[in-house]
Amino acid sequence: MSRLRTDADQRCLFYNDCVQAHLLGLDRRCPCFEACAKDETTVVITFGEAAAYLDGAQVRLRRGERLRVPASCPLRLVASEAADVLLLRCPASASAA
C-alpha cells in the first residue's frame, strides 16, 4: 500500500488496508497544502480554520467541520493562521471489498 506523500509537515497517525490517517500542521511558514490523491479523502479540521479549494471552488472549513474529496480531485488547503487538518484516505481497493 502506498502512503500519501507530500512535502508538507505531517504525521501519519495510522494506516491499514481500509484507511490511512494523516495529520497536517498548517502555519504561516507552510500555509498551503496541495494533493491529488487517487483515493477518496475526507478532510477534517481539528484546530483552527482553513479554506479548501476543489476544482477552483472555495469551501471555508472551521474546527470540527469535514469535507469529502472525490478520488483524483485536486485539493488545495490554505490557512491564514495555525490550523491542524486530519486527512482520512480510503483506498479504492478497500471500498470495492
Chimera marker file (.cmm) of the C-alpha trace (Angstrom):
<marker_set name="trace">
<marker id="1" x="0.000" y="0.000" z="0.000" r="1" g="1" b="0" radius="0.5"/>
<marker id="2" x="1.331" y="3.439" z="-0.809" r="1" g="1" b="0" radius="0.5"/>
<marker id="3" x="1.094" y="6.177" z="1.774" r="1" g="1" b="0" radius="0.5"/>
<marker id="4" x="0.042" y="9.719" z="0.944" r="1" g="1" b="0" radius="0.5"/>
<marker id="5" x="3.296" y="11.595" z="0.315" r="1" g="1" b="0" radius="0.5"/>
<marker id="6" x="3.778" y="15.360" z="0.399" r="1" g="1" b="0" radius="0.5"/>
<marker id="7" x="6.384" y="17.916" z="1.373" r="1" g="1" b="0" radius="0.5"/>
<marker id="8" x="4.029" y="19.468" z="3.938" r="1" g="1" b="0" radius="0.5"/>
<marker id="9" x="4.724" y="18.931" z="7.627" r="1" g="1" b="0" radius="0.5"/>
<marker id="10" x="2.571" y="15.939" z="8.541" r="1" g="1" b="0" radius="0.5"/>
<marker id="11" x="2.383" y="12.859" z="10.709" r="1" g="1" b="0" radius="0.5"/>
<marker id="12" x="0.994" y="9.511" z="9.646" r="1" g="1" b="0" radius="0.5"/>
<marker id="13" x="-1.245" y="8.533" z="12.573" r="1" g="1" b="0" radius="0.5"/>
<marker id="14" x="-2.158" y="5.074" z="11.264" r="1" g="1" b="0" radius="0.5"/>
<marker id="15" x="-2.771" y="3.135" z="8.104" r="1" g="1" b="0" radius="0.5"/>
<marker id="16" x="-4.021" y="-0.276" z="7.079" r="1" g="1" b="0" radius="0.5"/>
<marker id="17" x="-5.811" y="-1.779" z="4.076" r="1" g="1" b="0" radius="0.5"/>
<marker id="18" x="-9.004" y="0.203" z="4.793" r="1" g="1" b="0" radius="0.5"/>
<marker id="19" x="-7.936" y="3.682" z="5.852" r="1" g="1" b="0" radius="0.5"/>
<marker id="20" x="-4.972" y="6.000" z="6.291" r="1" g="1" b="0" radius="0.5"/>
<marker id="21" x="-4.963" y="8.956" z="8.682" r="1" g="1" b="0" radius="0.5"/>
<marker id="22" x="-2.543" y="11.850" z="8.248" r="1" g="1" b="0" radius="0.5"/>
<marker id="23" x="-2.335" y="14.975" z="10.412" r="1" g="1" b="0" radius="0.5"/>
<marker id="24" x="-1.192" y="18.177" z="8.698" r="1" g="1" b="0" radius="0.5"/>
<marker id="25" x="0.017" y="21.199" z="10.595" r="1" g="1" b="0" radius="0.5"/>
<marker id="26" x="-0.596" y="24.363" z="8.547" r="1" g="1" b="0" radius="0.5"/>
<marker id="27" x="1.033" y="27.584" z="9.742" r="1" g="1" b="0" radius="0.5"/>
<marker id="28" x="2.447" y="30.828" z="8.372" r="1" g="1" b="0" radius="0.5"/>
<marker id="29" x="5.680" y="29.143" z="7.273" r="1" g="1" b="0" radius="0.5"/>
<marker id="30" x="3.759" y="26.465" z="5.332" r="1" g="1" b="0" radius="0.5"/>
<marker id="31" x="0.179" y="27.783" z="4.943" r="1" g="1" b="0" radius="0.5"/>
<marker id="32" x="-0.678" y="25.730" z="1.871" r="1" g="1" b="0" radius="0.5"/>
<marker id="33" x="-1.108" y="22.025" z="1.120" r="1" g="1" b="0" radius="0.5"/>
<marker id="34" x="-1.836" y="20.574" z="-2.314" r="1" g="1" b="0" radius="0.5"/>
<marker id="35" x="-2.578" y="16.999" z="-3.287" r="1" g="1" b="0" radius="0.5"/>
<marker id="36" x="-4.467" y="14.902" z="-5.787" r="1" g="1" b="0" radius="0.5"/>
<marker id="37" x="-4.975" y="11.519" z="-4.143" r="1" g="1" b="0" radius="0.5"/>
<marker id="38" x="-6.126" y="8.650" z="-6.307" r="1" g="1" b="0" radius="0.5"/>
<marker id="39" x="-8.410" y="7.570" z="-3.454" r="1" g="1" b="0" radius="0.5"/>
<marker id="40" x="-11.391" y="9.267" z="-1.811" r="1" g="1" b="0" radius="0.5"/>
<marker id="41" x="-10.280" y="11.511" z="1.054" r="1" g="1" b="0" radius="0.5"/>
<marker id="42" x="-12.139" y="13.155" z="3.915" r="1" g="1" b="0" radius="0.5"/>
<marker id="43" x="-10.715" y="16.417" z="5.247" r="1" g="1" b="0" radius="0.5"/>
<marker id="44" x="-11.451" y="17.202" z="8.921" r="1" g="1" b="0" radius="0.5"/>
<marker id="45" x="-10.374" y="20.464" z="10.560" r="1" g="1" b="0" radius="0.5"/>
<marker id="46" x="-9.272" y="19.569" z="14.094" r="1" g="1" b="0" radius="0.5"/>
<marker id="47" x="-7.970" y="23.022" z="15.083" r="1" g="1" b="0" radius="0.5"/>
<marker id="48" x="-8.404" y="26.496" z="13.601" r="1" g="1" b="0" radius="0.5"/>
<marker id="49" x="-9.876" y="27.045" z="10.159" r="1" g="1" b="0" radius="0.5"/>
<marker id="50" x="-8.826" y="26.665" z="6.542" r="1" g="1" b="0" radius="0.5"/>
<marker id="51" x="-10.058" y="27.230" z="3.026" r="1" g="1" b="0" radius="0.5"/>
<marker id="52" x="-10.322" y="24.166" z="0.818" r="1" g="1" b="0" radius="0.5"/>
<marker id="53" x="-10.299" y="24.531" z="-2.951" r="1" g="1" b="0" radius="0.5"/>
<marker id="54" x="-11.836" y="21.740" z="-5.043" r="1" g="1" b="0" radius="0.5"/>
<marker id="55" x="-11.836" y="22.270" z="-8.795" r="1" g="1" b="0" radius="0.5"/>
<marker id="56" x="-11.449" y="26.018" z="-8.177" r="1" g="1" b="0" radius="0.5"/>
<marker id="57" x="-14.429" y="26.287" z="-5.800" r="1" g="1" b="0" radius="0.5"/>
<marker id="58" x="-13.653" y="27.518" z="-2.283" r="1" g="1" b="0" radius="0.5"/>
<marker id="59" x="-15.125" y="25.892" z="0.833" r="1" g="1" b="0" radius="0.5"/>
<marker id="60" x="-14.425" y="27.510" z="4.228" r="1" g="1" b="0" radius="0.5"/>
<marker id="61" x="-13.960" y="24.953" z="6.993" r="1" g="1" b="0" radius="0.5"/>
<marker id="62" x="-13.811" y="25.540" z="10.744" r="1" g="1" b="0" radius="0.5"/>
<marker id="63" x="-12.843" y="23.264" z="13.613" r="1" g="1" b="0" radius="0.5"/>
<marker id="64" x="-14.980" y="20.127" z="13.620" r="1" g="1" b="0" radius="0.5"/>
<marker id="65" x="-16.173" y="20.505" z="10.037" r="1" g="1" b="0" radius="0.5"/>
<marker id="66" x="-15.360" y="17.981" z="7.337" r="1" g="1" b="0" radius="0.5"/>
<marker id="67" x="-15.329" y="17.772" z="3.573" r="1" g="1" b="0" radius="0.5"/>
<marker id="68" x="-15.422" y="14.740" z="1.275" r="1" g="1" b="0" radius="0.5"/>
<marker id="69" x="-12.944" y="14.946" z="-1.595" r="1" g="1" b="0" radius="0.5"/>
<marker id="70" x="-13.675" y="12.582" z="-4.510" r="1" g="1" b="0" radius="0.5"/>
<marker id="71" x="-10.930" y="10.339" z="-5.848" r="1" g="1" b="0" radius="0.5"/>
<marker id="72" x="-8.488" y="12.039" z="-8.249" r="1" g="1" b="0" radius="0.5"/>
<marker id="73" x="-9.865" y="15.505" z="-7.425" r="1" g="1" b="0" radius="0.5"/>
<marker id="74" x="-7.190" y="18.182" z="-6.923" r="1" g="1" b="0" radius="0.5"/>
<marker id="75" x="-7.302" y="19.558" z="-3.364" r="1" g="1" b="0" radius="0.5"/>
<marker id="76" x="-5.678" y="22.729" z="-2.081" r="1" g="1" b="0" radius="0.5"/>
<marker id="77" x="-5.817" y="23.788" z="1.587" r="1" g="1" b="0" radius="0.5"/>
<marker id="78" x="-4.831" y="27.271" z="2.754" r="1" g="1" b="0" radius="0.5"/>
<marker id="79" x="-4.796" y="28.630" z="6.313" r="1" g="1" b="0" radius="0.5"/>
<marker id="80" x="-4.033" y="32.232" z="7.283" r="1" g="1" b="0" radius="0.5"/>
<marker id="81" x="-3.416" y="31.213" z="10.915" r="1" g="1" b="0" radius="0.5"/>
<marker id="82" x="-2.326" y="27.956" z="12.507" r="1" g="1" b="0" radius="0.5"/>
<marker id="83" x="-4.619" y="25.039" z="11.696" r="1" g="1" b="0" radius="0.5"/>
<marker id="84" x="-4.496" y="21.269" z="12.093" r="1" g="1" b="0" radius="0.5"/>
<marker id="85" x="-6.093" y="19.149" z="9.405" r="1" g="1" b="0" radius="0.5"/>
<marker id="86" x="-6.796" y="15.428" z="9.516" r="1" g="1" b="0" radius="0.5"/>
<marker id="87" x="-6.801" y="13.630" z="6.160" r="1" g="1" b="0" radius="0.5"/>
<marker id="88" x="-8.634" y="10.305" z="6.149" r="1" g="1" b="0" radius="0.5"/>
<marker id="89" x="-7.891" y="8.407" z="2.976" r="1" g="1" b="0" radius="0.5"/>
<marker id="90" x="-9.860" y="5.327" z="1.962" r="1" g="1" b="0" radius="0.5"/>
<marker id="91" x="-8.007" y="3.248" z="-0.649" r="1" g="1" b="0" radius="0.5"/>
<marker id="92" x="-10.178" y="2.309" z="-3.631" r="1" g="1" b="0" radius="0.5"/>
<marker id="93" x="-9.413" y="-1.367" z="-3.126" r="1" g="1" b="0" radius="0.5"/>
<marker id="94" x="-10.975" y="-1.219" z="0.377" r="1" g="1" b="0" radius="0.5"/>
<marker id="95" x="-14.129" y="0.450" z="-0.995" r="1" g="1" b="0" radius="0.5"/>
<marker id="96" x="-14.643" y="-2.328" z="-3.515" r="1" g="1" b="0" radius="0.5"/>
<marker id="97" x="-14.309" y="-5.070" z="-0.905" r="1" g="1" b="0" radius="0.5"/>
<link id1="1" id2="2" r="1" g="1" b="0" radius="0.2"/>
<link id1="2" id2="3" r="1" g="1" b="0" radius="0.2"/>
<link id1="3" id2="4" r="1" g="1" b="0" radius="0.2"/>
<link id1="4" id2="5" r="1" g="1" b="0" radius="0.2"/>
<link id1="5" id2="6" r="1" g="1" b="0" radius="0.2"/>
<link id1="6" id2="7" r="1" g="1" b="0" radius="0.2"/>
<link id1="7" id2="8" r="1" g="1" b="0" radius="0.2"/>
<link id1="8" id2="9" r="1" g="1" b="0" radius="0.2"/>
<link id1="9" id2="10" r="1" g="1" b="0" radius="0.2"/>
<link id1="10" id2="11" r="1" g="1" b="0" radius="0.2"/>
<link id1="11" id2="12" r="1" g="1" b="0" radius="0.2"/>
<link id1="12" id2="13" r="1" g="1" b="0" radius="0.2"/>
<link id1="13" id2="14" r="1" g="1" b="0" radius="0.2"/>
<link id1="14" id2="15" r="1" g="1" b="0" radius="0.2"/>
<link id1="15" id2="16" r="1" g="1" b="0" radius="0.2"/>
<link id1="16" id2="17" r="1" g="1" b="0" radius="0.2"/>
<link id1="17" id2="18" r="1" g="1" b="0" radius="0.2"/>
<link id1="18" id2="19" r="1" g="1" b="0" radius="0.2"/>
<link id1="19" id2="20" r="1" g="1" b="0" radius="0.2"/>
<link id1="20" id2="21" r="1" g="1" b="0" radius="0.2"/>
<link id1="21" id2="22" r="1" g="1" b="0" radius="0.2"/>
<link id1="22" id2="23" r="1" g="1" b="0" radius="0.2"/>
<link id1="23" id2="24" r="1" g="1" b="0" radius="0.2"/>
<link id1="24" id2="25" r="1" g="1" b="0" radius="0.2"/>
<link id1="25" id2="26" r="1" g="1" b="0" radius="0.2"/>
<link id1="26" id2="27" r="1" g="1" b="0" radius="0.2"/>
<link id1="27" id2="28" r="1" g="1" b="0" radius="0.2"/>
<link id1="28" id2="29" r="1" g="1" b="0" radius="0.2"/>
<link id1="29" id2="30" r="1" g="1" b="0" radius="0.2"/>
<link id1="30" id2="31" r="1" g="1" b="0" radius="0.2"/>
<link id1="31" id2="32" r="1" g="1" b="0" radius="0.2"/>
<link id1="32" id2="33" r="1" g="1" b="0" radius="0.2"/>
<link id1="33" id2="34" r="1" g="1" b="0" radius="0.2"/>
<link id1="34" id2="35" r="1" g="1" b="0" radius="0.2"/>
<link id1="35" id2="36" r="1" g="1" b="0" radius="0.2"/>
<link id1="36" id2="37" r="1" g="1" b="0" radius="0.2"/>
<link id1="37" id2="38" r="1" g="1" b="0" radius="0.2"/>
<link id1="38" id2="39" r="1" g="1" b="0" radius="0.2"/>
<link id1="39" id2="40" r="1" g="1" b="0" radius="0.2"/>
<link id1="40" id2="41" r="1" g="1" b="0" radius="0.2"/>
<link id1="41" id2="42" r="1" g="1" b="0" radius="0.2"/>
<link id1="42" id2="43" r="1" g="1" b="0" radius="0.2"/>
<link id1="43" id2="44" r="1" g="1" b="0" radius="0.2"/>
<link id1="44" id2="45" r="1" g="1" b="0" radius="0.2"/>
<link id1="45" id2="46" r="1" g="1" b="0" radius="0.2"/>
<link id1="46" id2="47" r="1" g="1" b="0" radius="0.2"/>
<link id1="47" id2="48" r="1" g="1" b="0" radius="0.2"/>
<link id1="48" id2="49" r="1" g="1" b="0" radius="0.2"/>
<link id1="49" id2="50" r="1" g="1" b="0" radius="0.2"/>
<link id1="50" id2="51" r="1" g="1" b="0" radius="0.2"/>
<link id1="51" id2="52" r="1" g="1" b="0" radius="0.2"/>
<link id1="52" id2="53" r="1" g="1" b="0" radius="0.2"/>
<link id1="53" id2="54" r="1" g="1" b="0" radius="0.2"/>
<link id1="54" id2="55" r="1" g="1" b="0" radius="0.2"/>
<link id1="55" id2="56" r="1" g="1" b="0" radius="0.2"/>
<link id1="56" id2="57" r="1" g="1" b="0" radius="0.2"/>
<link id1="57" id2="58" r="1" g="1" b="0" radius="0.2"/>
<link id1="58" id2="59" r="1" g="1" b="0" radius="0.2"/>
<link id1="59" id2="60" r="1" g="1" b="0" radius="0.2"/>
<link id1="60" id2="61" r="1" g="1" b="0" radius="0.2"/>
<link id1="61" id2="62" r="1" g="1" b="0" radius="0.2"/>
<link id1="62" id2="63" r="1" g="1" b="0" radius="0.2"/>
<link id1="63" id2="64" r="1" g="1" b="0" radius="0.2"/>
<link id1="64" id2="65" r="1" g="1" b="0" radius="0.2"/>
<link id1="65" id2="66" r="1" g="1" b="0" radius="0.2"/>
<link id1="66" id2="67" r="1" g="1" b="0" radius="0.2"/>
<link id1="67" id2="68" r="1" g="1" b="0" radius="0.2"/>
<link id1="68" id2="69" r="1" g="1" b="0" radius="0.2"/>
<link id1="69" id2="70" r="1" g="1" b="0" radius="0.2"/>
<link id1="70" id2="71" r="1" g="1" b="0" radius="0.2"/>
<link id1="71" id2="72" r="1" g="1" b="0" radius="0.2"/>
<link id1="72" id2="73" r="1" g="1" b="0" radius="0.2"/>
<link id1="73" id2="74" r="1" g="1" b="0" radius="0.2"/>
<link id1="74" id2="75" r="1" g="1" b="0" radius="0.2"/>
<link id1="75" id2="76" r="1" g="1" b="0" radius="0.2"/>
<link id1="76" id2="77" r="1" g="1" b="0" radius="0.2"/>
<link id1="77" id2="78" r="1" g="1" b="0" radius="0.2"/>
<link id1="78" id2="79" r="1" g="1" b="0" radius="0.2"/>
<link id1="79" id2="80" r="1" g="1" b="0" radius="0.2"/>
<link id1="80" id2="81" r="1" g="1" b="0" radius="0.2"/>
<link id1="81" id2="82" r="1" g="1" b="0" radius="0.2"/>
<link id1="82" id2="83" r="1" g="1" b="0" radius="0.2"/>
<link id1="83" id2="84" r="1" g="1" b="0" radius="0.2"/>
<link id1="84" id2="85" r="1" g="1" b="0" radius="0.2"/>
<link id1="85" id2="86" r="1" g="1" b="0" radius="0.2"/>
<link id1="86" id2="87" r="1" g="1" b="0" radius="0.2"/>
<link id1="87" id2="88" r="1" g="1" b="0" radius="0.2"/>
<link id1="88" id2="89" r="1" g="1" b="0" radius="0.2"/>
<link id1="89" id2="90" r="1" g="1" b="0" radius="0.2"/>
<link id1="90" id2="91" r="1" g="1" b="0" radius="0.2"/>
<link id1="91" id2="92" r="1" g="1" b="0" radius="0.2"/>
<link id1="92" id2="93" r="1" g="1" b="0" radius="0.2"/>
<link id1="93" id2="94" r="1" g="1" b="0" radius="0.2"/>
<link id1="94" id2="95" r="1" g="1" b="0" radius="0.2"/>
<link id1="95" id2="96" r="1" g="1" b="0" radius="0.2"/>
<link id1="96" id2="97" r="1" g="1" b="0" radius="0.2"/>
</marker_set>
